[in-house]
């Protein structure tokens, strides 16, 4: 085992020992009720759109972080974004 992998393994063991719950990708999909695939989850991780942590080459998720992420997405969907009208500032000819 390389030094980096050994260090990540120690970090993971210390987090688990401290009571931190980690979910792997399959468990995270179950956390969301199986509404999408593991591939979609991995795509969100790759695009850095979902909170995750990579330890020893594996991707893990904290349930509280996933809940907070969902709450943030919901709050964002409730905010009306004001976009300028496309016709603003243009002069039209009347027929």
URNOR-V692604 format. One record per residue. N is the residue number from 1. RES is the residue in one letter. BURIAL is 1 if it has 24 or more other ideal C-beta (glycine too) atoms within 12 Angstrom, else 0. Layout:
BEGIN
n=N res=RES burial=BURIAL
n=N res=RES burial=BURIAL
END
This chain:
BEGIN
n=1 res=X burial=0
n=2 res=X burial=0
n=3 res=X burial=0
n=4 res=X burial=0
n=5 res=X burial=0
n=6 res=X burial=0
n=7 res=X burial=0
n=8 res=X burial=0
n=9 res=X burial=0
n=10 res=X burial=0
n=11 res=X burial=0
n=12 res=X burial=0
n=13 res=X burial=0
n=14 res=X burial=0
n=15 res=X burial=0
n=16 res=X burial=0
n=17 res=X burial=0
n=18 res=X burial=0
n=19 res=X burial=0
n=20 res=X burial=0
n=21 res=X burial=0
n=22 res=X burial=1
n=23 res=X burial=1
n=24 res=X burial=1
n=25 res=X burial=1
n=26 res=X burial=0
n=27 res=X burial=0
n=28 res=X burial=1
n=29 res=X burial=1
n=30 res=X burial=0
n=31 res=X burial=1
n=32 res=X burial=1
n=33 res=X burial=0
n=34 res=X burial=0
n=35 res=X burial=0
n=36 res=X burial=0
n=37 res=X burial=0
n=38 res=X burial=0
n=39 res=X burial=0
n=40 res=X burial=0
n=41 res=X burial=1
n=42 res=X burial=0
n=43 res=X burial=0
n=44 res=X burial=1
n=45 res=X burial=1
n=46 res=X burial=0
n=47 res=X burial=0
n=48 res=X burial=0
n=49 res=X burial=0
n=50 res=X burial=1
n=51 res=X burial=1
n=52 res=X burial=1
n=53 res=X burial=1
n=54 res=X burial=0
n=55 res=X burial=1
n=56 res=X burial=0
n=57 res=X burial=0
n=58 res=X burial=0
n=59 res=X burial=1
n=60 res=X burial=1
n=61 res=X burial=1
n=62 res=X burial=1
n=63 res=X burial=0
n=64 res=X burial=0
n=65 res=X burial=0
n=66 res=X burial=1
n=67 res=X burial=0
n=68 res=X burial=0
n=69 res=X burial=1
n=70 res=X burial=0
n=71 res=X burial=0
n=72 res=X burial=0
n=73 res=X burial=0
n=74 res=X burial=0
n=75 res=X burial=0
n=76 res=X burial=0
n=77 res=X burial=0
n=78 res=X burial=0
n=79 res=X burial=0
n=80 res=X burial=0
n=81 res=X burial=0
n=82 res=X burial=0
n=83 res=X burial=0
n=84 res=X burial=0
n=85 res=X burial=0
n=86 res=X burial=0
n=87 res=X burial=0
n=88 res=X burial=0
n=89 res=X burial=0
n=90 res=X burial=0
n=91 res=X burial=0
n=92 res=X burial=0
n=93 res=X burial=0
n=94 res=X burial=0
n=95 res=X burial=0
END
